[in-house]
Amino acid sequence: MNKLRVLQACSLILYFPLMIILTTCTTTKNTVTNNENNSPVSTSTTITSLSTSVTTSNDTIVEMMAEKGQIVYAAHCASCHGENGEGGLAFPLIGTKANLAKYDDANGLLNKISSTMPKNSPGSLSQQDNINVLFFLLLQNNEVSGQSLYDPNALSQIKLN
Ligand code: HEC
């Protein structure tokens, strides 16, 4: 009887530290695994945001957008508005004969273009193409500086004269 009690007590005494060691090990293991999981995630986030900012900084310089817009203009607008925006079948869009001030600001002009142009297929261009062609027209009409940065939230601050 006594021996059995001693054995029981011994196994209990052994049992508790063992449990503590086991628990500690498992917890440590988890922490390590979590860290391992976290670090690659945060690294790839950094890479993504870096590459995004690189792409954006190229695209947000008005001159670069206008260059792309010129290609859009030649393909989708020139047939009616003239090769250089001087007018033809439809109103002039570039130069002193153009009358874009009635759209108040760049946002108004963008809405006009994206919802009604090209006249033969309204709304068929991507919004990015609409924005690029908008900046082509704005730059050609000296409404913006080529080196300025594109701010999608500030279009209504570009007033048209
Ligand atoms: C098939 C002929 C045609 C094509 C292609 C076309 N337009 Fe037009 N556009 C017109 C006509 C016609 C008007 C006048 C009627 C109107 O405002 O809807 C006009 C009007 C406009 C106006 C308003 C001008 C003003 O003085 O009020 C803008 C800005 C414009 N177009 C931009 C564009 C852009 C940018 C493109 C190319 C993405 C384009 N258009 C393609 C026929 C065309």
Residues whose N, C-alpha, C, O or C-beta is under 5 A from the ligand:
A	BS01	HEC	H76 C77 C80 A90 F91 P92 N99 I113 T116 M117 P118 K119 N120 V133
